[in-house]
Amino acid sequence: MKGRSYDDGCAMSHALDLIGERWALLVVRELMFGPKRFTDLRAELRSISPNVLTQRLEGLEASAILRRRKLPPPAASWIYELTDWGRELEEPILSLGKWAARSPFLRPDLPMTRAGLLLALRAMYRPRRGGGFRILLDMPRGGAVVAGTHEGLDILQDISVAGAHDASITASSDIVDGIVFGSTTLLEAVAAGDAQVAGDPGALQRFVKAFPLPETAAAG
């Protein structure tokens, strides 16, 4: 394990030893839905420098949170993927997201990556009466079928085997984030040319209403 240590026997302190460095947890977030190449991570984490990303990947690999693996030919490129233990960070990440969603200083105008959006949907999903939905989110960095039921939210990344869907939204992850979490509406996004929709309007409405944000915490 690389990096600084708090020299504290508390497990929470050890967790910060492992993932407390700047960018470390966001690297884990980006790998939560599958492996990525170095260039993929750089494209999603827009403000990170190559040197810092290299350091974080090396530290997370040394801590057994992720592994580096070479794809077989003809790809033959190196990818980074979470270990089984690293994937167990999903629940803590979801809990942190739910907690931070109440912050009075949250900036909904800032960019949202594909992985960040999908985790936000999973964290904020609340089943509603009146039927579920299967929505294809067709996004530039990869699509997904989001299926809401009374039991929970399934996120199906392999669209070729995801089966039929009720409706689709074609837009960037930033625009889908705005539609779902309230900085714009589906109609406004379509009218502005930022999104295209197809399919059952009722399913689309059930989708956009299924992710209510919690009450904002007091600032003082």
C-alpha angles and dihedrals in degrees: 000000000000132000138048123322132214089215089224124135095216113112090226089057089050089051088057089049087057103040106006097099116105111274095008097108092043089055088053090048092054091052095047093095097043144307124314138191122241090256091052091054091048091052093052099039092055099180100045119105120230091244094052092046090052090051093049093047091050091048094048091047091050088051092053092243094117138011134212117229135177117229117230120253138315088036096037092170128135119251135186122223137171121256118233088263091048091055088058086074089078094088094048089048091051091048091050090049093052090049095047092046086074093056114122087215098055112133109215090176093069121097121277123208123219093252091045091052095048092049090048090053091050092048097048102038115127118182113235133198119254103060140305133262143224109206126181110218105201103196130170095245095045139317131244138186111232112203119191121196137160088266099052147287122304120198112201113192101178098077092183091068100027093096129218122343131204097225143344139227118201110198144106120282088251092057094045088050090054093047094050099039100040113257089115139004130243091247092050092049092050093046091051091051092244094117140026123204135192136175135030112008090202092058090049091053092048088051097051092046096049098080109061116178118233122248113282115252120243113269095219 
